[in-house]
Amino acid sequence: MIRPLITIPVRYLRRALAMTAGCLLSLSILGGVSAAYNNLDNQCGIWAGGGYTYKWGTSINPAGNWAAAFVNAAWNWDSHYSQIWNYYSSSSQAKYDWYYNQYDGWAGKTMLNCGYGIPDGTIDDFVAYGNLYWENDNGYTTWKYNTAGHEIGHTYGFGHSTATDSIMRVQLYLGSWPTADDSAGIAAMYH
């Protein structure tokens, strides 16, 4: 007789299924972005005008490959979805930048500043980072491009996706363009 590696009592499986069903029902009632998105990671909302201006942070090299990755990834989002936009402005509060951390395990990160004025539920500004530990500024790689595209998705207010072909997937998605799942998210949020 072969013994299973892990034995899970049925009561725990029932509880897990009930919790999963409850979460899915809550998302459908609340009108989640799309079936795959978990917008609890980004609770700010959206940009009131559908987009934003950005500038370079103090650490990033504006002529470097991380900057090029952010610009090209932003173009991928903007050129396919007329509801959203972004462009460079030296007076912007929002920034693309980089950081170095070998311990946090993230290829990039984005921090949003939520608007609490009128209209409520909007994003005021952000800092989107690429992690130099995982990918330095030398050379242009698909991995860097994918990371920049993922972080730009967060700047628009998108949480993580469970769809395996989404650029907003937590684990690295090997495509560098937003996909049908991402398009559904944009249509739901920026209608």
PEKA-V298717 format. One line per field, one symbol per residue. ss: DSSP state (~ for helix, > for strand, _ for the rest). phi: phi as a letter, one per 40 degrees, with the letter a starting at -180 (. if undefined). psi: psi as a letter, one per 40 degrees, with the letter a starting at -180 (. if undefined). A space follows every 50 residues. Layout:
ss: ???
phi: ???
psi: ???
//
This chain:
ss: _________~~~~~~~~~~~~~~~~~~~~~______>>~~~____>____ >>>>>>________~~~~~~~~~~~~~~~~____>>>>______>>>>>_ _______>>>>>>>>______>>>>>>>>>>__________~~~~~~~~~ ~~~~~____>>_______>__________~~~~~~~~~~__
phi: .ccccbbbddccccccccccccccccccccgddadccbcccbcchbcdcg aabbbccccccdcccccccccccccccccbbccbaaacacccccbbabab acbcgbcaabbbbccbcbccgbccaabbbbccccacccgbbccccccccc ccdccchcccbcccbccccccdcccbbdbdcccccccccbc
psi: hhhidhhhiddddddddddddddddddddefididdigeddgedbihdee aiiiihiedihdeaddddddddddddddeeheeiiiihheeidiihaiih hedeehdiihhihihebhiifihdaihhiihdddhaehihiddddddddd dddddeehaiieheeheeidihheieiiaddddddddddf.
//
